[in-house]
Amino acid sequence: MRVSRVLTNIYLTPEECESRFAFRNPDNEFQRMEELSESLAQGRSRSARICGLLAGAVCFVTFVAYMQWKFSLNQPPRTSGDEPGYDSIAWELSRGRGFQLNYADPEFRTLYRDAAKENPELYSLSDAGPQIDITRPPLYPLLIAATNKLFGRQLWGIRILDALAMSIVCGLAVAFLVARWGIVPGVLCAVLFIAVDTRTRLYGRAIL
């Protein structure tokens, strides 16, 4: 048996010998390991992108549906906090009146007046007139102003943008975890972000 195997090997071509005995060559083994490692890395990267996109899409749909079902996308914020200030500055910017507060504007007060009919203690708005604001950063009011310019007096536009921003953060976090440690940490992150941690839903809705 051994003699026949040796005789067979003698008459192999150089190419057949290299193919048959490649596993004995350390260089070939190292190359195969590198190819396998690269293939696994590409597969994990692809999985990370897919998981990130899915998590972001689920987060966006869930947040928008939650805000509409629980509160209404167009419900004004409570007047006890800082949100009406951002809302007012954005409205003044969209009307071309500069970076100022103006709670006395009749059109601006419409949403708050309608909400105050059912809940006056939460939505009763001050009637203070125009005053320049120097305490709030400008970017977020500019985004709200853009939605006012496009759609008129409303709040649903900025809340959809807020939900989109939160879903991008969720998708990036999940993609990073899947690429680094696998699918299980990514799924746990998505569940915590979307369903467990109430702060993500709170700040996804807040006009701040």
SVG drawing of the C-alpha trace seen along z (x, -y; Angstrom):
<svg xmlns="http://www.w3.org/2000/svg" viewBox="-61 -93 70 95">
<polyline fill="none" stroke="black" stroke-width="0.4" points="0.0,0.0 2.7,-2.4 4.8,-1.5 1.8,-2.2 1.2,-5.6 4.9,-6.5 4.9,-5.5 1.8,-7.6 3.4,-10.6 6.5,-10.2 4.4,-10.7 2.5,-13.8 3.1,-17.1 4.6,-19.9 1.2,-21.7 -0.5,-18.6 2.1,-18.1 1.7,-21.7 -2.0,-21.3 -1.9,-17.9 0.7,-18.8 -0.2,-22.5 -1.3,-21.8 2.3,-21.0 3.5,-24.5 3.3,-26.9 3.1,-29.9 0.0,-28.5 -1.5,-27.8 -0.9,-31.3 -2.4,-32.7 -5.5,-30.5 -5.9,-31.8 -5.6,-35.4 -8.2,-34.8 -10.5,-33.2 -10.1,-36.0 -10.7,-38.6 -13.8,-36.7 -15.2,-36.6 -14.5,-40.4 -16.3,-41.2 -19.3,-39.1 -19.4,-40.7 -19.2,-44.2 -22.1,-43.3 -24.1,-42.0 -23.3,-45.2 -24.6,-47.4 -27.8,-45.4 -28.5,-45.2 -27.8,-49.0 -30.2,-49.8 -32.9,-47.5 -32.5,-48.9 -32.7,-52.5 -35.8,-51.8 -37.5,-50.0 -36.5,-52.8 -37.9,-55.5 -41.2,-53.8 -41.6,-53.0 -40.9,-56.5 -43.2,-58.2 -46.0,-55.8 -45.5,-56.1 -45.6,-59.9 -48.7,-60.0 -50.5,-57.4 -49.6,-58.6 -49.6,-62.4 -50.2,-63.5 -47.3,-64.7 -48.7,-68.2 -49.4,-68.6 -47.6,-71.6 -45.1,-71.2 -45.9,-72.0 -45.4,-75.7 -43.6,-75.1 -40.4,-74.1 -37.9,-75.6 -39.6,-74.1 -42.0,-77.0 -38.9,-79.3 -37.4,-77.2 -40.7,-77.0 -41.2,-80.8 -37.7,-81.7 -38.2,-79.3 -41.6,-80.9 -40.1,-84.4 -37.2,-83.2 -39.6,-81.7 -41.5,-85.0 -38.2,-86.9 -38.3,-88.8 -34.9,-87.6 -33.7,-85.5 -36.2,-86.6 -39.0,-85.4 -42.6,-86.6 -45.3,-84.8 -47.8,-87.5 -48.0,-86.5 -51.6,-85.4 -50.7,-82.8 -47.9,-81.3 -50.4,-81.0 -52.9,-79.0 -51.7,-75.5 -51.3,-76.4 -54.7,-78.1 -56.4,-75.0 -54.6,-72.7 -55.3,-74.9 -59.0,-74.5 -58.7,-70.9 -55.7,-71.4 -55.2,-75.0 -52.7,-74.3 -50.3,-72.6 -50.6,-74.8 -51.4,-78.4 -48.8,-80.5 -47.3,-83.8 -48.3,-86.8 -44.8,-88.4 -44.0,-90.5 -40.9,-90.5 -37.5,-90.2 -34.1,-89.3 -32.7,-85.9 -29.0,-85.3 -29.1,-82.1 -30.1,-79.4 -28.0,-77.9 -29.2,-78.8 -29.1,-75.5 -32.1,-73.8 -34.4,-76.8 -33.2,-77.2 -34.3,-73.6 -37.7,-74.2 -38.0,-77.5 -37.3,-75.5 -40.3,-73.2 -42.5,-76.2 -41.4,-77.8 -42.3,-74.7 -45.5,-73.5 -46.8,-76.5 -47.5,-76.6 -47.1,-73.0 -44.9,-70.8 -45.0,-67.5 -42.2,-68.3 -39.6,-68.9 -40.7,-65.8 -40.3,-63.6 -36.8,-65.1 -36.1,-64.3 -37.2,-60.7 -35.0,-60.5 -32.0,-61.8 -32.6,-59.3 -33.0,-56.4 -29.6,-57.3 -28.0,-57.2 -29.6,-53.8 -28.5,-52.4 -24.9,-53.6 -24.7,-52.1 -26.1,-48.8 -23.8,-48.6 -20.8,-49.3 -21.6,-46.6 -22.4,-44.0 -19.2,-44.7 -17.1,-44.6 -18.8,-41.9 -21.5,-40.2 -25.3,-40.2 -26.3,-39.5 -24.9,-42.8 -26.4,-44.7 -29.9,-43.2 -29.6,-44.0 -28.6,-47.6 -31.6,-48.0 -34.1,-46.7 -32.7,-48.9 -32.6,-52.0 -36.1,-51.5 -38.2,-49.8 -36.5,-50.0 -34.9,-53.4 -37.6,-56.0 -35.2,-58.9 -34.7,-58.1 -38.5,-58.5 -38.6,-61.5 -35.9,-63.4 -37.1,-62.1 -40.3,-64.0 -39.0,-67.1 -38.6,-70.4 -35.2,-71.1"/>
</svg>
